[in-house]
């Protein structure tokens, strides 16, 4: 697309408008795109110490298996819940002592059989309100992701108003995952939904990283299980 700007006053107005827009946009704005376009990195199991079905994963003594419970949402069925957690429907019936004719109600909490249990959560974070299959990418606070430099007042500030922090901040679609939610990302761990981005739609999640090189190396991870937690114990 060709844009022709002739009069000097028009050029100045355009420059002022662009500057104001860049200051008002949130940190993870429409300029934020995946840092890596190398889709050869697409795979499901990717984190060190994560059990991919082969060798036994290493365990962290500070993170003990919790009793997992699921809070029923509108439209849920036992089959859908069982498939999300990798368990059998009959096992869901058994551990919850449900009659065959049991109809689920929104807000009902179900115990998840331990066989579904590659999921490991700290105590107090055991109620799962939503299970997603997500695509993960990574972003930084810098111009390569947000169009902002360290001198910009909005540099490093998330949609929620907090400062982005590696190991905590993720960008989500707030229509699917509410801002402020705690989520457990399979193979990565607990993160907090604090940011948004124009490219982050549906179950896609952008993970904040400080280092540009590490964010590029992260690439694109597909078919990753993400558990949205209610915070109840």
Secondary structure, 3 states (H helix, E strand, C coil): CCCCCCCHHHHHHHHHHHHHHHHHCCCCCCCCCCCCCCHHHCCCCCCCCCCCCCCCCCCCCCCCCCCCEEECCCCCCHHHHHHHHCCCHHHHHHHCCCCCCCCCCCCCEEECCHHHCCCCCCCCCCEEEEEEEEEEEEECCCHHHHCCCCCCCCCCECCCCCECCCCCEEECCCCCCCCCCEEEECCCEEEEEEECCCCCCCCCEEEECCCHHHHHHHCCEEEEEEEEECCCC
